[in-house]
Amino acid sequence: MKKYLYIFKSELMTNLQYIFNIVMGFIGILVMLFIFVNLWKYIYSDPNELISGYSMNQMIWYIFITEVLWGTISGRKYSKKICNDVKSGNIAYNINKPYSYIGYCLSSQLGDAIVRFVMYIIISMVAGFLLIGSFPKLTIISVLAVIITSLLATVISTLLITAIAFFSFFIEDASPLYWIYSKMILVIGTIFPLEVFPLAIQPIIKYSPIYVVSYGPAKLFVDYSNSAFISIIIAQLLYLIGSYLICLLIYKKGVRKLNVNGG
């Protein structure tokens, strides 16, 4: 455990030295948020009007939170790093280290993600207040719930991306698989909440990763309820266990294939 904590701290300290770069990386997200704020302001003829149970204020803040969660992961760079390790053979050196490669990847990525999350959430709160003028109804309990579910969402998303990247053991490049996953989360899970979609599709989305890595924390931020928190946290814990087991299974099969082929 101390090994992974050290890896986490090392990555954390490294990223703290490049805060300006992280802030600059959020500019693209801010431009997108500015566009969606004006889009939803145009769609809502009355700010108090409800669309799928969301007021204009809630709908815009939902997008802000999901964009923060998405930007926190920096998944394309992370996935590409693992794919390159596998293709170049560098992973063979990491396999023989006195720690789990999955644990190493997770600790390293979380060290990067925590810095991004803190910076992005601060910038988003300031930008959101300036653009919207008010926050949703928040309490200490709802804020804690959002923090807990956001951390779990980050870990789950990291494990899912790791599992996808591990397919590089079996195919030449797992980047297309990550592209599909990222566009699913970005288009379906970031721009619109679950309730906007047709009733026939909602159960499918609820059982997909979108519910635990994107929708859950954002929903609790804009419309907290104890029942929603319990439902989301249970789903996240199940996904956390399941995604780790899938990640471990793919990794073990990949390493076995690597050893058999003399890699």
C-alpha positions, 0 to 999 in steps of 0.5 A, spaced: 500 500 500 505 504 501 508 503 494 502 505 491 501 511 496 508 513 494 506 513 486 500 517 487 504 522 491 510 523 486 504 524 480 501 529 485 507 533 486 509 533 479 502 535 476 502 541 482 508 544 478 504 544 472 498 547 474 498 553 469 498 548 463 492 544 467 488 551 467 490 552 460 487 545 458 481 547 461 480 553 456 477 548 451 472 546 456 470 553 458 468 555 451 464 549 450 460 550 456 459 557 454 456 555 448 451 550 452 449 555 457 447 560 451 444 554 448 440 552 454 438 559 455 435 560 448 431 553 449 428 555 456 423 561 454 422 561 462 428 560 467 423 557 471 420 552 466 422 545 467 424 540 461 424 533 463 424 535 471 430 540 470 430 547 471 434 552 466 439 553 472 439 545 474 440 543 466 446 548 465 450 546 472 449 539 470 453 540 464 458 544 468 459 538 473 459 532 467 464 536 463 469 537 470 468 529 471 470 528 463 476 533 463 479 530 470 480 523 467 484 526 461 483 519 458 486 519 451 493 521 454 492 515 459 489 510 454 495 511 449 500 511 454 498 504 456 497 502 449 504 504 447 507 500 453 504 494 451 506 495 443 513 497 445 514 492 450 516 497 456 510 493 460 515 487 460 519 491 465 513 493 469 511 486 470 517 484 474 517 490 478 515 489 486 508 492 485 501 490 481 501 494 474 494 495 475 495 498 482 501 503 479 497 505 473 491 507 478 495 510 483 499 514 477 492 516 474 489 518 480 495 523 482 494 526 476 486 526 476 486 529 483 489 536 481 485 536 475 479 535 479 480 541 484 483 546 479 477 544 474 471 544 479 474 551 482 474 554 475 467 551 473 464 554 480 467 561 478 465 561 471 458 558 472 456 563 477 458 568 473 454 566 467 448 563 471 448 568 477 446 562 482 448 555 485 443 550 485 440 548 492 446 545 496 447 543 503 453 540 507 450 533 506 449 534 498 456 537 497 459 531 501 455 526 497 457 529 490 465 529 493 464 522 494 461 520 488 465 524 484 471 520 487 468 513 485 466 516 478 474 517 477 476 511 480 471 507 476 472 511 469 480 510 470 479 502 471 474 502 465 479 506 461 485 501 463 481 495 461 480 498 454 487 499 453 489 492 456 486 490 449 492 492 446 495 485 448 490 482 443 489 487 438 494 492 434 491 498 437 486 499 442 485 506 441 478 505 436 475 502 442 477 508 447 474 512 442 467 509 442 467 509 449 469 516 450 464 518 445 459 514 448 460 518 455 461 525 452 455 525 447 450 521 451 452 522 459 455 529 458 451 533 454 444 531 457 441 528 463 438 521 463 431 524 464 431 527 457 432 521 453 426 516 451 423 512 457 425 506 453 432 508 453 433 510 460 434 503 463 439 501 458 443 508 460 442 507 467 445 500 467 451 503 463 457 506 465 454 513 464 450 512 470 456 511 475 461 516 472 457 522 469 450 522 471 450 520 478 455 526 481 452 531 477 444 529 479 446 529 486 449 536 485 443 539 482 437 535 485 440 531 491 435 526 495 437 521 499 434 515 495 438 518 489 444 518 493 443 510 495 441 508 488 448 511 485 453 509 491 450 502 490 451 502 483 458 505 483 460 500 488 458 494 484 461 497 478 468 499 482 468 491 483 466 489 477 471 494 473 477 492 477 475 484 476 474 485 468 481 489 468 484 484 472 482 478 468 484 482 461 491 483 464 492 476 466 490 473 460 494 479 456 500 477 460 499 470 459 499 471 452 505 475 452 509 470 456 507 464 451 509 469 445 516 470 448 515 477 449 
